[in-house]
Amino acid sequence: MIIKQLSIALQDQTGAAWQVFQLLANAGVNILSYSINDYRGHGVLRLIVDDVHLAQEALVSTAVAVELTDVYSLNVPNERGSMSKVLRWLNDNGVSLEFLYAFQYKGLSQAIMRASDMQRLTEVMRRYELNELNSNASL
């Protein structure tokens, strides 16, 4: 399913990520997952949170530039080869990912994916999920 991710450009300086995390904690936002990628003297902090709108308000009110991005969230069994199976499906259907990261929440593994063509990614992943549902129903 499509969910919203917060993307924040960070300066390459001590405490930059901490300031964002503290600001969100003070606002009552729970961070479910995060990823920081470094790129040419700055970083991109990607966040999945429990309340996107509250997080966005808190960040904007303190002049932190934030971008809301659509990403695809997929439940992935915590079993050997499960993510390989997903990536093979994407490969076989000609979908190239811009980024991928994962986290566990309440006992479920979640893969967060973004492609330049989100409509295509969504279409392909919905077919994957339907295929998996049908495969598991026949067991």
N, C-alpha and C positions, 0 to 999 in steps of 0.2 A: 504494500500500500504506500501511497505517497504521503510523506509527512514533511514538516518544515524543519529546516536546520538553520541555526544562526551562524553566520560567518563574520569574523571580526579580524581586521588587519591589526597585527601587533608590531610595535617597534621592537627592535632587537636591543632590549635593555632589561636590566634586573627588575623584577617585580611586575612586569607588564601583564603577564597572565594572572598573577595573584590579584592584581587590582580588579580585573574583570570577574574572577571567581568570588572575591569578597563582596563586590557590588551586588552580584546576583544572590549570594547568601543573605546579605542584608535585606534584599527585596523579597526574600522568601521563595526563591526559585531553586528547585532541585535539579542539579545537573545529572543527567542520566548517562551521558557519554560525551567524550571530548577527544579531539585530535588536534595536535599542533604540528604544522608542517612549516619548515623554514625555507625561505626563498629569498636570496639576494638581500640580506640585511634586514629582512622583516619576516614575520611569521603570519600564518593564517590559522586562527583558532576556530575550529568547527565544533559546535555544541548541539546536542540533542537535550532538550529540557522538558520538564513536566508542564510548563506554562509558557508557551512561546510569546504570547502577547505581553504578559507581565515582564518577561525578560527583556523584550524589545523596548518597552516603555522605560524600564530602569536604565538601560544602556543609553538610549537616546536622551533621556533627561540629564545625563551627565556628559553629554557630547561625545559618546563613544559611537563611532560609525558602525552600524551593523547591517548586514544584508540577509534577508530571508531567502533561502534557497530550497527548492523542492528536491527531495531525495527519496529514493525508494527504500523502504524498510521491509526486510524479509525475515520471517521466523526460520531459523536454520537449526535442525536437530544437532545436539551436541554429540555427534557421532563421527568416527573416522570417515573421511572422504565426503562428508556432506557438502562442504563448501566447494570442493573440487567438482562435484556433480553440478552445482549451480553455475560455476565458471565455464564448465564444458558446454552447458546449455546456452549460455550467452555467446560463447565462441561459435557454436554450431549455427546460431541465429544471427551472426554478424554484428553483435553488439560489443562495442569497445567502451570500457569504463574510464571516466576521468579520475575517480577515486573510489576507494572501498575501505571501510573500517568496520569493526564489529564490537559488540559489547554484550554482556549478559544482564538481564533485568528480570527479577522475579522468576528465576529459573529458566528463562528462555534466552536463547542466543539470538541476537538481532544483527543482521548484516545491513549496513547502510551503504547504498550505492548511488552514484551519480554518473550520468552519461551526457554527452552533448545533445543527444536526442532523447529527452526524457519520455516523450510519447512512445517512441519505439521501445525503450527499456521497459516501460510499464506494460505495453502490449505483450512483449516477450515473457516478462516475469509472470503476468497473469496466466498465460498459457502454461508456464512451468508449474505454477501453484495448482492449477486445475489438473494437470497431468499427474502431479504428486498425490493429490487428493484421490483421483481415480485409481492410481496404482495401489495406494494404501487401503482403499475400500475393498479391493479385490483380494486382499491377503486374508 
